[in-house]
Amino acid sequence: MRKFMANMATAKQILWECVELGFVAILVIMLIYLILGQGSGVFVTSVADNVTKFANGVPTQSLIGLALVLGVIYLIMNRLNPR
């Protein structure tokens, strides 16, 4: 059972690193789009359009709610782990 849990922890760590790499890739593509604009290529433009559509599709109330929840979680974590 310990071996299984160790393998699961390793798999979780690898998957999380892949997610972080994906976010960095999207941020780099958006930076390229911001620097080069419409002449940055079809792929970069399509990724930028998709990110923009996704960002515009989220209602303002949801963003405010998410910010409040994250703020409360941050405050709770700081109280539980004083430095």
Phi and psi in radians as a Rosetta constraint file:
Dihedral C 1 N 2 CA 2 C 2 CIRCULARHARMONIC -1.138 0.35
Dihedral N 2 CA 2 C 2 N 3 CIRCULARHARMONIC -0.672 0.35
Dihedral C 2 N 3 CA 3 C 3 CIRCULARHARMONIC -1.098 0.35
Dihedral N 3 CA 3 C 3 N 4 CIRCULARHARMONIC -0.727 0.35
Dihedral C 3 N 4 CA 4 C 4 CIRCULARHARMONIC -1.105 0.35
Dihedral N 4 CA 4 C 4 N 5 CIRCULARHARMONIC -0.782 0.35
Dihedral C 4 N 5 CA 5 C 5 CIRCULARHARMONIC -1.144 0.35
Dihedral N 5 CA 5 C 5 N 6 CIRCULARHARMONIC -0.637 0.35
Dihedral C 5 N 6 CA 6 C 6 CIRCULARHARMONIC -1.151 0.35
Dihedral N 6 CA 6 C 6 N 7 CIRCULARHARMONIC -0.714 0.35
Dihedral C 6 N 7 CA 7 C 7 CIRCULARHARMONIC -1.142 0.35
Dihedral N 7 CA 7 C 7 N 8 CIRCULARHARMONIC -0.668 0.35
Dihedral C 7 N 8 CA 8 C 8 CIRCULARHARMONIC -1.150 0.35
Dihedral N 8 CA 8 C 8 N 9 CIRCULARHARMONIC -0.697 0.35
Dihedral C 8 N 9 CA 9 C 9 CIRCULARHARMONIC -1.129 0.35
Dihedral N 9 CA 9 C 9 N 10 CIRCULARHARMONIC -0.690 0.35
Dihedral C 9 N 10 CA 10 C 10 CIRCULARHARMONIC -1.151 0.35
Dihedral N 10 CA 10 C 10 N 11 CIRCULARHARMONIC -0.757 0.35
Dihedral C 10 N 11 CA 11 C 11 CIRCULARHARMONIC -1.097 0.35
Dihedral N 11 CA 11 C 11 N 12 CIRCULARHARMONIC -0.716 0.35
Dihedral C 11 N 12 CA 12 C 12 CIRCULARHARMONIC -1.094 0.35
Dihedral N 12 CA 12 C 12 N 13 CIRCULARHARMONIC -0.741 0.35
Dihedral C 12 N 13 CA 13 C 13 CIRCULARHARMONIC -1.132 0.35
Dihedral N 13 CA 13 C 13 N 14 CIRCULARHARMONIC -0.735 0.35
Dihedral C 13 N 14 CA 14 C 14 CIRCULARHARMONIC -1.131 0.35
Dihedral N 14 CA 14 C 14 N 15 CIRCULARHARMONIC -0.771 0.35
Dihedral C 14 N 15 CA 15 C 15 CIRCULARHARMONIC -1.114 0.35
Dihedral N 15 CA 15 C 15 N 16 CIRCULARHARMONIC -0.694 0.35
Dihedral C 15 N 16 CA 16 C 16 CIRCULARHARMONIC -1.132 0.35
Dihedral N 16 CA 16 C 16 N 17 CIRCULARHARMONIC -0.679 0.35
Dihedral C 16 N 17 CA 17 C 17 CIRCULARHARMONIC -1.138 0.35
Dihedral N 17 CA 17 C 17 N 18 CIRCULARHARMONIC -0.614 0.35
Dihedral C 17 N 18 CA 18 C 18 CIRCULARHARMONIC -1.142 0.35
Dihedral N 18 CA 18 C 18 N 19 CIRCULARHARMONIC -0.698 0.35
Dihedral C 18 N 19 CA 19 C 19 CIRCULARHARMONIC -1.102 0.35
Dihedral N 19 CA 19 C 19 N 20 CIRCULARHARMONIC -0.779 0.35
Dihedral C 19 N 20 CA 20 C 20 CIRCULARHARMONIC -1.091 0.35
Dihedral N 20 CA 20 C 20 N 21 CIRCULARHARMONIC -0.706 0.35
Dihedral C 20 N 21 CA 21 C 21 CIRCULARHARMONIC -1.101 0.35
Dihedral N 21 CA 21 C 21 N 22 CIRCULARHARMONIC -0.670 0.35
Dihedral C 21 N 22 CA 22 C 22 CIRCULARHARMONIC -1.109 0.35
Dihedral N 22 CA 22 C 22 N 23 CIRCULARHARMONIC -0.752 0.35
Dihedral C 22 N 23 CA 23 C 23 CIRCULARHARMONIC -1.120 0.35
Dihedral N 23 CA 23 C 23 N 24 CIRCULARHARMONIC -0.703 0.35
Dihedral C 23 N 24 CA 24 C 24 CIRCULARHARMONIC -1.125 0.35
Dihedral N 24 CA 24 C 24 N 25 CIRCULARHARMONIC -0.703 0.35
Dihedral C 24 N 25 CA 25 C 25 CIRCULARHARMONIC -1.079 0.35
Dihedral N 25 CA 25 C 25 N 26 CIRCULARHARMONIC -0.753 0.35
Dihedral C 25 N 26 CA 26 C 26 CIRCULARHARMONIC -1.123 0.35
Dihedral N 26 CA 26 C 26 N 27 CIRCULARHARMONIC -0.709 0.35
Dihedral C 26 N 27 CA 27 C 27 CIRCULARHARMONIC -1.116 0.35
Dihedral N 27 CA 27 C 27 N 28 CIRCULARHARMONIC -0.682 0.35
Dihedral C 27 N 28 CA 28 C 28 CIRCULARHARMONIC -1.156 0.35
Dihedral N 28 CA 28 C 28 N 29 CIRCULARHARMONIC -0.741 0.35
Dihedral C 28 N 29 CA 29 C 29 CIRCULARHARMONIC -1.092 0.35
Dihedral N 29 CA 29 C 29 N 30 CIRCULARHARMONIC -0.726 0.35
Dihedral C 29 N 30 CA 30 C 30 CIRCULARHARMONIC -1.149 0.35
Dihedral N 30 CA 30 C 30 N 31 CIRCULARHARMONIC -0.639 0.35
Dihedral C 30 N 31 CA 31 C 31 CIRCULARHARMONIC -1.132 0.35
Dihedral N 31 CA 31 C 31 N 32 CIRCULARHARMONIC -0.729 0.35
Dihedral C 31 N 32 CA 32 C 32 CIRCULARHARMONIC -1.055 0.35
Dihedral N 32 CA 32 C 32 N 33 CIRCULARHARMONIC -0.739 0.35
Dihedral C 32 N 33 CA 33 C 33 CIRCULARHARMONIC -1.114 0.35
Dihedral N 33 CA 33 C 33 N 34 CIRCULARHARMONIC -0.718 0.35
Dihedral C 33 N 34 CA 34 C 34 CIRCULARHARMONIC -1.156 0.35
Dihedral N 34 CA 34 C 34 N 35 CIRCULARHARMONIC -0.583 0.35
Dihedral C 34 N 35 CA 35 C 35 CIRCULARHARMONIC -1.366 0.35
Dihedral N 35 CA 35 C 35 N 36 CIRCULARHARMONIC -0.817 0.35
Dihedral C 35 N 36 CA 36 C 36 CIRCULARHARMONIC -1.652 0.35
Dihedral N 36 CA 36 C 36 N 37 CIRCULARHARMONIC -0.368 0.35
Dihedral C 36 N 37 CA 37 C 37 CIRCULARHARMONIC 1.273 0.35
Dihedral N 37 CA 37 C 37 N 38 CIRCULARHARMONIC -2.541 0.35
Dihedral C 37 N 38 CA 38 C 38 CIRCULARHARMONIC -1.171 0.35
Dihedral N 38 CA 38 C 38 N 39 CIRCULARHARMONIC -0.346 0.35
Dihedral C 38 N 39 CA 39 C 39 CIRCULARHARMONIC -1.487 0.35
Dihedral N 39 CA 39 C 39 N 40 CIRCULARHARMONIC 0.232 0.35
Dihedral C 39 N 40 CA 40 C 40 CIRCULARHARMONIC -1.446 0.35
Dihedral N 40 CA 40 C 40 N 41 CIRCULARHARMONIC -0.122 0.35
Dihedral C 40 N 41 CA 41 C 41 CIRCULARHARMONIC 2.004 0.35
Dihedral N 41 CA 41 C 41 N 42 CIRCULARHARMONIC 2.834 0.35
Dihedral C 41 N 42 CA 42 C 42 CIRCULARHARMONIC -1.164 0.35
Dihedral N 42 CA 42 C 42 N 43 CIRCULARHARMONIC -0.787 0.35
Dihedral C 42 N 43 CA 43 C 43 CIRCULARHARMONIC -1.115 0.35
Dihedral N 43 CA 43 C 43 N 44 CIRCULARHARMONIC -0.855 0.35
Dihedral C 43 N 44 CA 44 C 44 CIRCULARHARMONIC -1.088 0.35
Dihedral N 44 CA 44 C 44 N 45 CIRCULARHARMONIC -0.726 0.35
Dihedral C 44 N 45 CA 45 C 45 CIRCULARHARMONIC -1.131 0.35
Dihedral N 45 CA 45 C 45 N 46 CIRCULARHARMONIC -0.708 0.35
Dihedral C 45 N 46 CA 46 C 46 CIRCULARHARMONIC -1.195 0.35
Dihedral N 46 CA 46 C 46 N 47 CIRCULARHARMONIC -0.655 0.35
Dihedral C 46 N 47 CA 47 C 47 CIRCULARHARMONIC -1.137 0.35
Dihedral N 47 CA 47 C 47 N 48 CIRCULARHARMONIC -0.751 0.35
Dihedral C 47 N 48 CA 48 C 48 CIRCULARHARMONIC -1.095 0.35
Dihedral N 48 CA 48 C 48 N 49 CIRCULARHARMONIC -0.705 0.35
Dihedral C 48 N 49 CA 49 C 49 CIRCULARHARMONIC -1.104 0.35
Dihedral N 49 CA 49 C 49 N 50 CIRCULARHARMONIC -0.738 0.35
Dihedral C 49 N 50 CA 50 C 50 CIRCULARHARMONIC -1.138 0.35
Dihedral N 50 CA 50 C 50 N 51 CIRCULARHARMONIC -0.732 0.35
Dihedral C 50 N 51 CA 51 C 51 CIRCULARHARMONIC -1.120 0.35
Dihedral N 51 CA 51 C 51 N 52 CIRCULARHARMONIC -0.722 0.35
Dihedral C 51 N 52 CA 52 C 52 CIRCULARHARMONIC -1.130 0.35
Dihedral N 52 CA 52 C 52 N 53 CIRCULARHARMONIC -0.765 0.35
Dihedral C 52 N 53 CA 53 C 53 CIRCULARHARMONIC -1.077 0.35
Dihedral N 53 CA 53 C 53 N 54 CIRCULARHARMONIC -0.729 0.35
Dihedral C 53 N 54 CA 54 C 54 CIRCULARHARMONIC -1.130 0.35
Dihedral N 54 CA 54 C 54 N 55 CIRCULARHARMONIC -0.776 0.35
Dihedral C 54 N 55 CA 55 C 55 CIRCULARHARMONIC -1.131 0.35
Dihedral N 55 CA 55 C 55 N 56 CIRCULARHARMONIC -0.653 0.35
Dihedral C 55 N 56 CA 56 C 56 CIRCULARHARMONIC -1.311 0.35
Dihedral N 56 CA 56 C 56 N 57 CIRCULARHARMONIC -0.383 0.35
Dihedral C 56 N 57 CA 57 C 57 CIRCULARHARMONIC -1.377 0.35
Dihedral N 57 CA 57 C 57 N 58 CIRCULARHARMONIC -0.270 0.35
Dihedral C 57 N 58 CA 58 C 58 CIRCULARHARMONIC -1.497 0.35
Dihedral N 58 CA 58 C 58 N 59 CIRCULARHARMONIC 2.138 0.35
Dihedral C 58 N 59 CA 59 C 59 CIRCULARHARMONIC -1.144 0.35
Dihedral N 59 CA 59 C 59 N 60 CIRCULARHARMONIC 2.642 0.35
Dihedral C 59 N 60 CA 60 C 60 CIRCULARHARMONIC -1.056 0.35
Dihedral N 60 CA 60 C 60 N 61 CIRCULARHARMONIC -0.672 0.35
Dihedral C 60 N 61 CA 61 C 61 CIRCULARHARMONIC -1.072 0.35
Dihedral N 61 CA 61 C 61 N 62 CIRCULARHARMONIC -0.653 0.35
Dihedral C 61 N 62 CA 62 C 62 CIRCULARHARMONIC -1.166 0.35
Dihedral N 62 CA 62 C 62 N 63 CIRCULARHARMONIC -0.689 0.35
Dihedral C 62 N 63 CA 63 C 63 CIRCULARHARMONIC -1.139 0.35
Dihedral N 63 CA 63 C 63 N 64 CIRCULARHARMONIC -0.701 0.35
Dihedral C 63 N 64 CA 64 C 64 CIRCULARHARMONIC -1.152 0.35
Dihedral N 64 CA 64 C 64 N 65 CIRCULARHARMONIC -0.753 0.35
Dihedral C 64 N 65 CA 65 C 65 CIRCULARHARMONIC -1.088 0.35
Dihedral N 65 CA 65 C 65 N 66 CIRCULARHARMONIC -0.745 0.35
Dihedral C 65 N 66 CA 66 C 66 CIRCULARHARMONIC -1.114 0.35
Dihedral N 66 CA 66 C 66 N 67 CIRCULARHARMONIC -0.727 0.35
Dihedral C 66 N 67 CA 67 C 67 CIRCULARHARMONIC -1.095 0.35
Dihedral N 67 CA 67 C 67 N 68 CIRCULARHARMONIC -0.725 0.35
Dihedral C 67 N 68 CA 68 C 68 CIRCULARHARMONIC -1.139 0.35
Dihedral N 68 CA 68 C 68 N 69 CIRCULARHARMONIC -0.761 0.35
Dihedral C 68 N 69 CA 69 C 69 CIRCULARHARMONIC -1.111 0.35
Dihedral N 69 CA 69 C 69 N 70 CIRCULARHARMONIC -0.778 0.35
Dihedral C 69 N 70 CA 70 C 70 CIRCULARHARMONIC -1.122 0.35
Dihedral N 70 CA 70 C 70 N 71 CIRCULARHARMONIC -0.642 0.35
Dihedral C 70 N 71 CA 71 C 71 CIRCULARHARMONIC -1.116 0.35
Dihedral N 71 CA 71 C 71 N 72 CIRCULARHARMONIC -0.743 0.35
Dihedral C 71 N 72 CA 72 C 72 CIRCULARHARMONIC -1.137 0.35
Dihedral N 72 CA 72 C 72 N 73 CIRCULARHARMONIC -0.746 0.35
Dihedral C 72 N 73 CA 73 C 73 CIRCULARHARMONIC -1.075 0.35
Dihedral N 73 CA 73 C 73 N 74 CIRCULARHARMONIC -0.732 0.35
Dihedral C 73 N 74 CA 74 C 74 CIRCULARHARMONIC -1.069 0.35
Dihedral N 74 CA 74 C 74 N 75 CIRCULARHARMONIC -0.782 0.35
Dihedral C 74 N 75 CA 75 C 75 CIRCULARHARMONIC -1.113 0.35
Dihedral N 75 CA 75 C 75 N 76 CIRCULARHARMONIC -0.734 0.35
Dihedral C 75 N 76 CA 76 C 76 CIRCULARHARMONIC -1.119 0.35
Dihedral N 76 CA 76 C 76 N 77 CIRCULARHARMONIC -0.759 0.35
Dihedral C 76 N 77 CA 77 C 77 CIRCULARHARMONIC -1.118 0.35
Dihedral N 77 CA 77 C 77 N 78 CIRCULARHARMONIC -0.644 0.35
Dihedral C 77 N 78 CA 78 C 78 CIRCULARHARMONIC -1.192 0.35
Dihedral N 78 CA 78 C 78 N 79 CIRCULARHARMONIC -0.588 0.35
Dihedral C 78 N 79 CA 79 C 79 CIRCULARHARMONIC -1.305 0.35
Dihedral N 79 CA 79 C 79 N 80 CIRCULARHARMONIC -0.575 0.35
Dihedral C 79 N 80 CA 80 C 80 CIRCULARHARMONIC -1.337 0.35
Dihedral N 80 CA 80 C 80 N 81 CIRCULARHARMONIC -0.545 0.35
Dihedral C 80 N 81 CA 81 C 81 CIRCULARHARMONIC -2.115 0.35
Dihedral N 81 CA 81 C 81 N 82 CIRCULARHARMONIC 1.304 0.35
Dihedral C 81 N 82 CA 82 C 82 CIRCULARHARMONIC -1.195 0.35
Dihedral N 82 CA 82 C 82 N 83 CIRCULARHARMONIC 2.569 0.35
